Amino acid sequence: MQQITVRTERRTQLVDITNSVQEALGETNGAAAALVYVPHTTAGVTINEHSDPAVARDLESALEKVVDDGWDWKHIEDPDGPNAPSHIRASLMSPQILVPLQEGRLALGTYQGIFFCEFDGPRERKVYVTPLA
């Protein structure tokens, strides 16, 4: 298992980590897939289009609208406001993805990229990358 560190700049932010994941895999020695896992309850990971950065920004905006900060949240942990929306947004994504490997490379589609999804930033976060046989 390898660890990637991701630094975010905004409360809600998608960060393209495709190249970092590929680098973390290194020599895969016949691995069939890569598991990408986020060990945080207010963050996630997803695969989406990475050829146009506007797609990530649109997804950030959509998730903020789908799960509004202004609701009557019961879980209030942060003195600056509730982070319950961050937990809900993270649950709508996933803490992990599994990507097949082809000759040691991520077998992603032409326009696909791997995104770290921050919902309670800005922060420094961890992403674990594990090749699977």
C-alpha positions in Angstrom: 0.0 0.0 0.0 1.2 3.5 -0.9 -0.1 6.8 0.5 -0.8 9.9 -1.4 -1.2 13.3 0.4 -3.7 15.7 -1.0 -3.9 19.3 0.0 -7.2 21.1 -0.6 -7.9 24.8 -0.8 -11.7 25.0 -0.6 -14.4 23.5 1.6 -15.8 21.5 -1.4 -13.2 20.6 -4.0 -12.5 17.9 -6.5 -8.8 17.3 -7.1 -7.6 15.2 -10.1 -5.3 12.6 -8.6 -5.0 10.3 -11.6 -1.3 10.8 -12.2 -0.5 10.5 -8.5 -2.4 7.2 -8.3 -0.5 5.9 -11.3 2.9 7.0 -9.8 1.9 5.3 -6.4 1.4 2.0 -8.2 5.0 1.9 -9.4 5.9 -1.6 -10.5 2.7 -3.6 -10.1 4.2 -7.1 -10.8 1.2 -8.5 -12.5 -1.5 -6.8 -10.4 -5.0 -7.0 -11.9 -6.5 -3.9 -10.3 -5.8 -0.9 -8.1 -7.8 -0.1 -5.0 -8.0 3.6 -4.2 -9.3 4.3 -0.7 -9.9 7.5 1.3 -9.8 7.0 5.1 -11.9 10.0 5.9 -15.7 10.5 6.7 -16.0 13.9 5.0 -14.1 13.0 1.8 -14.4 10.5 -1.0 -13.1 9.4 -4.4 -14.8 9.1 -7.8 -14.1 8.6 -11.5 -15.3 11.3 -13.9 -14.3 13.4 -16.9 -10.9 15.1 -16.4 -10.3 16.6 -19.8 -12.4 19.7 -18.9 -11.9 21.1 -15.4 -15.4 22.7 -15.6 -16.9 19.2 -15.0 -15.3 19.0 -11.5 -16.5 22.5 -10.7 -20.0 21.6 -11.8 -20.0 18.5 -9.7 -18.8 20.6 -6.7 -21.7 23.0 -7.2 -24.2 20.3 -7.7 -23.3 18.5 -4.5 -23.5 21.7 -2.5 -27.0 22.3 -3.9 -28.2 18.7 -3.4 -27.1 18.8 0.2 -27.6 22.4 1.4 -25.6 23.8 4.3 -28.6 25.7 5.6 -30.7 22.7 6.6 -31.5 22.0 10.3 -28.5 19.8 10.9 -28.3 17.9 14.3 -24.5 17.0 14.0 -22.6 20.2 14.8 -18.9 19.6 15.3 -17.3 22.7 13.9 -17.5 26.1 15.7 -17.8 27.7 12.2 -20.9 25.7 11.4 -22.2 22.2 11.0 -20.1 19.7 9.1 -23.0 17.3 8.8 -23.4 18.3 5.1 -19.8 17.2 4.5 -20.6 13.7 5.9 -23.7 13.4 3.7 -21.9 14.6 0.5 -19.1 12.1 1.2 -21.7 9.3 1.6 -23.1 10.2 -1.8 -19.7 9.5 -3.3 -17.7 6.6 -2.1 -14.6 6.0 0.1 -13.1 3.7 -2.5 -12.9 2.8 -6.2 -11.5 -0.2 -7.9 -9.7 0.4 -11.3 -8.5 -2.5 -13.5 -4.9 -2.4 -14.6 -3.7 -3.2 -18.1 0.1 -3.8 -18.4 0.6 -1.9 -15.1 -1.4 1.1 -16.2 -4.8 2.3 -15.0 -7.4 1.1 -17.5 -9.4 4.2 -17.6 -11.5 5.5 -20.5 -10.2 8.2 -22.8 -11.8 11.0 -20.8 -11.8 9.4 -17.3 -9.8 10.6 -14.3 -9.7 9.8 -10.6 -10.8 12.6 -8.3 -10.3 13.1 -4.6 -13.5 14.7 -3.3 -13.1 17.1 -0.4 -16.2 18.2 1.5 -14.7 19.7 4.7 -11.7 21.6 3.6 -9.3 23.1 3.3 -7.3 20.3 4.7 -4.4 17.9 4.1 -5.8 14.4 3.4 -4.6 10.9 2.8 -5.4 8.5 -0.1 -4.3 4.9 0.0 -3.4 3.1 -3.2 -3.1 -0.7 -3.2 -2.4 -3.0 -6.2 -4.4 -6.2 -6.1 -3.4 -9.5 -7.6 
